[in-house]
Amino acid sequence: MVRPEVLFLLAASTAMADPQPAIASFNQWCFKAGQTAAQIESNIQSALTEPATFTLTFWDDSLEPRPIDAPKGVERRCSIEFDGDHTTLAIDALRQQMATPPTFGTPIPLPDTHHVGDATALIEGRELLRGRVAVVEVGTRANGTRTFMSVDRLYDGLGLPEKG
């Protein structure tokens, strides 16, 4: 059975890949709402000038069915994973992207849908417009040999701190 999420490897390489295309693709496309899995894949591939070596995981439950094993509370996920430990570079680029107008929400306490993992370098809740919440995360996987950047949008009404 084909899963409704898109999970693809754009290219394979045994050499250490330049992390910039992966980081730029994440910042350019993962914050744009209204894309289907096929659209974001096409957008990323058409924006690249050479074959890339990263993996994209994407779904948006408001447009297409979510994967069966999708985390509870997450309506939309966009994640890019690439070779090497480039967390500092990824965090710097992510912070710059979130501060670029229109800014990507304001920091809030981390919603209980997410937690700090052993290899998490950055994880942050963000309050978006219209009371929506997103969680951005940067860290490593595969014993520190791969960097990931992700943004999850939560279902409406989840993750907002108590007012009062």
C-alpha positions in Angstrom: 0.0 0.0 0.0 1.3 3.4 -0.9 1.5 5.8 2.1 -0.1 9.2 1.7 3.1 11.0 2.8 5.9 11.7 0.5 9.3 10.3 1.5 11.9 10.4 -1.2 15.6 10.7 -1.7 16.4 13.2 -4.3 19.8 11.7 -5.0 22.4 9.5 -3.4 26.0 10.2 -2.9 28.8 8.7 -0.9 30.7 12.0 -0.7 29.9 14.6 2.0 27.3 16.7 0.4 27.0 20.5 0.7 24.3 21.2 3.2 23.3 24.5 1.7 20.8 23.1 -0.9 19.0 21.1 1.8 18.9 24.1 4.2 17.8 26.5 1.5 15.1 24.1 0.2 13.7 23.7 3.8 13.6 27.5 4.3 12.2 28.2 0.9 9.4 25.6 0.8 8.6 24.1 4.2 7.0 27.2 5.5 4.6 27.6 2.6 1.1 26.4 3.3 -1.3 25.0 0.7 1.1 22.6 -1.0 0.4 18.9 -1.6 3.1 16.4 -1.4 3.5 16.3 -5.2 3.6 20.1 -5.3 6.4 20.5 -2.7 8.4 17.8 -4.4 8.1 19.5 -7.7 8.9 22.9 -6.2 12.0 21.7 -4.5 13.3 19.7 -7.6 12.7 22.6 -10.0 14.5 25.1 -7.6 17.7 23.0 -7.4 20.5 23.6 -9.9 22.1 20.2 -9.4 21.2 16.9 -7.9 20.6 17.1 -4.1 21.4 14.6 -1.4 18.6 14.9 1.1 15.4 13.2 2.1 12.1 15.0 2.3 9.2 13.9 4.5 6.0 15.8 3.9 2.3 15.6 4.5 -0.6 18.1 5.0 -3.7 16.5 6.5 -5.8 19.5 5.5 -5.1 18.6 1.8 -4.4 14.9 1.7 -4.7 11.9 4.0 -2.0 11.7 6.7 0.3 8.7 7.2 -1.1 6.0 9.6 1.9 6.5 11.9 1.8 10.3 12.0 2.4 11.8 15.4 -0.8 12.7 17.4 -1.7 16.3 17.0 0.4 17.1 14.0 -1.7 18.3 11.0 1.2 19.1 8.7 4.9 18.1 8.7 7.8 19.2 6.5 11.2 17.7 7.3 14.4 17.6 5.4 17.3 15.3 6.5 20.8 15.4 5.0 24.3 14.0 5.6 26.6 15.4 8.2 26.3 17.3 11.5 25.4 20.8 10.4 23.1 21.8 13.2 24.8 25.1 13.9 24.5 26.1 10.2 20.9 24.9 10.1 19.9 26.7 13.3 21.4 30.0 12.1 19.6 29.7 8.7 16.3 28.7 10.4 16.5 31.6 12.8 17.2 34.1 10.0 14.3 32.6 8.0 11.8 32.9 10.9 12.9 36.5 11.5 12.4 37.5 7.9 9.1 39.3 7.3 6.5 38.0 7.4 8.0 36.6 10.6 7.2 33.0 11.5 5.2 33.5 14.7 6.4 34.2 18.2 8.1 31.8 20.6 5.8 30.0 23.1 6.4 27.2 25.5 6.9 23.8 23.8 3.5 22.1 23.4 3.1 18.7 25.0 2.8 17.1 21.5 6.6 17.4 21.3 9.6 16.8 23.5 13.4 17.5 23.6 15.2 14.4 22.3 18.7 13.3 23.0 20.0 14.7 19.7 17.8 17.8 19.6 19.9 21.0 19.0 16.9 23.3 18.8 13.1 22.8 19.4 10.7 25.7 19.7 7.0 26.2 19.8 5.8 29.2 17.7 2.4 30.9 17.9 1.2 31.6 14.4 -1.6 33.8 13.1 -5.2 32.9 13.9 -4.2 31.0 17.0 -2.3 28.2 15.2 0.8 26.6 16.6 3.9 25.2 14.9 7.0 23.5 16.3 10.4 23.9 14.6 13.2 21.5 15.4 16.8 20.9 14.3 18.9 18.0 15.4 20.8 14.9 14.3 19.9 11.3 13.6 21.8 8.1 12.9 24.3 8.7 15.7 25.0 12.3 14.6 25.8 11.5 11.0 22.6 13.2 9.6 21.1 16.6 10.3 17.3 17.2 10.2 15.2 20.3 10.1 11.5 20.1 10.6 8.4 22.2 11.1 5.1 20.7 12.3 1.9 22.6 12.3 -0.5 21.4 15.0 -4.3 20.9 14.7 -6.3 24.1 15.4 -6.6 24.7 19.1 -3.6 22.5 20.2 -0.5 23.8 21.8 -1.5 27.3 22.9 -0.4 28.3 26.4 -3.1 28.9 29.0 -4.1 32.6 29.1 -4.7 34.2 32.4 
